[in-house]
Amino acid sequence: MEAKLGHLYSGVLTDVVSTISGFSLEVISEEWDTGLEDMTGIMCLNGKMSGTLFISAKEEHIRRLCSYMIGAAEDEVSDEDTEDSLKELTNIVAGGAKLRLSNTEYAFNLSPPFVIKGQDMSIGEKNKPRLIARVLTNGDITVKIKIVY
């Protein structure tokens, strides 16, 4: 089931990024690592099989995506715009996954998205949860998506 969920979530992320920016992302890794990049959008997935969604990338990559989202040059994108864009990306990806999982045991309600920023952040798990991870890139930007159930 993890492979199907990983494919579903990474597919939604790929579709969303392609729609908002024209970038075509490809999965280059399915390996779980606990590390996060310096900007991470997070959303709780509340349901029978509750989980947490993480979308993480270098701030410069989020800024580049944001510039496409709002139609501004990268050097005109503010820190607030960058954070808002990552929250919106997280929200859209979670919403797309919610739609696709609505009639399954993985159906969930969304929480408000939030962003954390910093260096050397990691995810600590307990009780051996179900871990799903994908790293996607187009050579210009790299985005990690992680789901913990």
C-alpha positions as CSV (number, residue, x, y, z in Angstrom):
1,M,0.0,0.0,0.0
2,E,2.9,2.4,0.7
3,A,3.9,2.2,-3.0
4,K,0.4,3.1,-4.1
5,L,0.2,6.0,-1.6
6,G,3.7,7.2,-2.6
7,H,2.7,7.2,-6.3
8,L,-0.6,9.0,-5.5
9,Y,1.0,11.8,-3.5
10,S,4.0,12.3,-5.8
11,G,1.6,12.3,-8.8
12,V,-0.5,15.0,-7.2
13,L,2.7,17.0,-6.4
14,T,3.9,16.6,-10.0
15,D,0.6,17.7,-11.5
16,V,0.3,20.7,-9.2
17,V,3.9,21.9,-9.8
18,S,3.5,21.4,-13.6
19,T,0.2,23.4,-13.6
20,I,1.6,26.3,-11.6
21,S,5.1,26.5,-13.0
22,G,5.4,24.4,-16.2
23,F,8.2,22.4,-14.4
24,S,8.0,18.6,-15.0
25,L,9.2,16.8,-11.9
26,E,10.4,13.2,-11.9
27,V,10.8,10.9,-8.9
28,I,14.5,10.2,-8.4
29,S,14.3,8.5,-5.0
30,E,11.9,6.6,-2.8
31,E,14.3,6.3,0.1
32,W,13.3,7.6,3.5
33,D,15.6,10.0,5.2
34,T,14.7,12.0,8.3
35,G,16.2,15.2,6.9
36,L,14.2,18.2,5.7
37,E,15.4,21.1,3.6
38,D,15.4,24.6,4.9
39,M,11.6,25.2,4.2
40,T,8.9,22.7,4.9
41,G,5.2,22.9,4.4
42,I,3.2,20.7,6.9
43,M,-0.4,19.6,7.1
44,C,-2.1,17.2,9.4
45,L,-4.3,14.6,7.7
46,N,-7.0,13.8,10.2
47,G,-9.0,10.6,9.7
48,K,-9.2,6.9,10.5
49,M,-5.6,6.6,9.3
50,S,-4.4,10.0,10.5
51,G,-1.1,11.2,9.1
52,T,1.1,14.2,8.4
53,L,2.2,15.5,5.0
54,F,5.6,17.3,4.6
55,I,6.6,19.1,1.4
56,S,10.2,20.3,1.8
57,A,12.6,22.2,-0.5
58,K,15.4,24.7,-0.4
59,E,14.1,28.2,0.1
60,E,15.6,29.2,-3.3
61,H,13.6,26.5,-5.0
62,I,10.3,27.5,-3.3
63,R,11.1,31.1,-4.2
64,R,11.5,30.0,-7.9
65,L,8.1,28.2,-7.8
66,C,6.5,31.2,-6.1
67,S,7.7,33.5,-8.8
68,Y,5.8,31.4,-11.3
69,M,2.7,31.1,-9.0
70,I,2.4,34.9,-8.6
71,G,3.9,36.0,-11.9
72,A,6.8,38.0,-10.5
73,A,10.6,37.9,-11.0
74,E,12.4,35.8,-8.3
75,D,14.1,38.9,-6.9
76,E,10.7,40.6,-6.4
77,V,9.3,37.7,-4.3
78,S,9.2,38.5,-0.6
79,D,9.8,36.0,2.2
80,E,6.1,36.3,3.1
81,D,5.2,35.4,-0.5
82,T,7.5,32.5,-0.4
83,E,6.0,31.1,2.8
84,D,2.5,31.7,1.6
85,S,3.3,29.9,-1.7
86,L,4.6,26.9,0.2
87,K,1.5,26.8,2.4
88,E,-0.7,27.0,-0.7
89,L,1.3,24.2,-2.5
90,T,0.9,22.0,0.6
91,N,-2.8,22.8,0.8
92,I,-3.4,22.0,-3.0
93,V,-1.4,18.8,-2.8
94,A,-3.2,17.6,0.3
95,G,-6.6,18.6,-1.3
96,G,-5.8,16.6,-4.4
97,A,-4.8,13.6,-2.3
98,K,-7.9,14.0,-0.2
99,L,-10.1,13.9,-3.3
100,R,-8.4,10.7,-4.6
101,L,-8.6,9.0,-1.2
102,S,-12.1,10.1,-0.3
103,N,-13.7,6.6,-0.5
104,T,-10.8,4.6,1.1
105,E,-9.6,3.9,4.6
106,Y,-7.1,6.8,4.0
107,A,-9.9,9.4,3.7
108,F,-9.0,12.5,5.8
109,N,-9.9,16.0,6.7
110,L,-7.4,18.8,6.3
111,S,-5.8,21.0,8.9
112,P,-4.5,24.5,8.1
113,P,-1.1,24.3,6.5
114,F,1.9,25.8,8.2
115,V,5.6,26.3,7.3
116,I,8.7,25.7,9.3
117,K,12.1,27.2,8.3
118,G,15.6,26.3,9.6
119,Q,18.7,24.3,9.1
120,D,19.4,20.7,10.0
121,M,15.8,19.9,10.8
122,S,14.8,16.3,10.9
123,I,11.7,14.2,11.5
124,G,11.7,11.9,14.6
125,E,9.3,9.0,14.5
126,K,8.1,6.8,17.3
127,N,6.2,3.5,17.3
128,K,7.4,2.6,13.8
129,P,4.8,4.5,11.7
130,R,4.2,3.9,8.0
131,L,6.7,6.1,6.2
132,I,6.4,7.2,2.6
133,A,8.9,9.4,0.9
134,R,9.7,10.7,-2.6
135,V,12.3,13.1,-3.9
136,L,11.4,14.8,-7.2
137,T,13.5,17.0,-9.4
138,N,13.7,18.5,-12.9
139,G,17.4,19.4,-12.5
140,D,16.5,23.0,-11.7
141,I,14.5,22.4,-8.5
142,T,14.2,19.5,-6.1
143,V,11.3,18.9,-3.8
144,K,10.8,16.2,-1.1
145,I,7.4,14.9,-0.2
146,K,7.0,12.8,2.9
147,I,3.9,11.3,4.5
148,V,3.9,9.7,7.9
149,Y,0.9,7.5,8.9
